Each structure stands twice: as C-alpha cells, then as structure tokens.
C-alpha cells in the first residue's frame, strides 16, 4: 500500500460535495517531499498503468502523472510543489465514495482551485459550490 498524502480534486471532488456532473477521469493532489518524488512515481507506476513512457521525467517536467486504473479509468496525479498545495492536502476531509472512505479537498480549496483552469465548466462548479455552501463556506 502506498502511504502518500492525497486529496481528491477536480470534477469528482465537486460531485462528492453534492454538485454532481459527468467526468471521465479522477484527479488527485498529492504531497511528496522532493527527495521522495521518484520513489512515489515508481510506486504509482507499479500500481497503475502510467501513461507517459518515462513517468519520472514526465513528473519532473509537469508535476503530473497521468495513469489508467485496472478498469481503464484515467486519473491525473498532481504533485504539489508549493506550500499552499501541501496545506490543501493536509486540510482534506474524509468522505464516503462508493463504499470507500477517501480524502477530498475542502469546499473552500476546491472553489479556489476551479477558476485556475479557466474552463467554463470549472467556473460553473465553483459558482454552484459557493451557492450550495453560501451559509457555511469559510470566506476568509
């Protein structure tokens, strides 16, 4: 078992917070200290089918490891490099997903992450989450 701190992000996280929409992949943010990245990439590449031919080089260049699960689901593993990305992973909440407990990015962090992509569906996810959680979202 890989013991990598993580948080589900992206469209799947929005769905887990109640804003269900179709998504064809799963995105996960991970925090791995710089000296442990190669080992984490190798562990993920053993467990899942790495899409790039040279996963370690790809992660060094992009900080992302695209993989496919045994069921053929594409997943993007985003390796955090900034202190705020470490905090996002640390703040993740536990939620149930398909009978399994997973760590999911907080609503506040997800709302802040969504506009970065500049895709309309991500902007709409952020708007919908803000409406849904308008009474409880931590605006600070």
Buried (B, 14 or more C-beta within 10 A) or exposed (E): EEEBBBBBBBBBBBBBBEBEEEBEBBBBBBBBEEEEBBEBBEBBBEEBEBBBEEBBEBBEEEBBBBBBEEEEEBBBBBBBEEEEBBEBBEEBBEBEBEEEEBBBBBBBBBBBBBEEEEEEEBEBBBBBBBEBBEEEBEEE
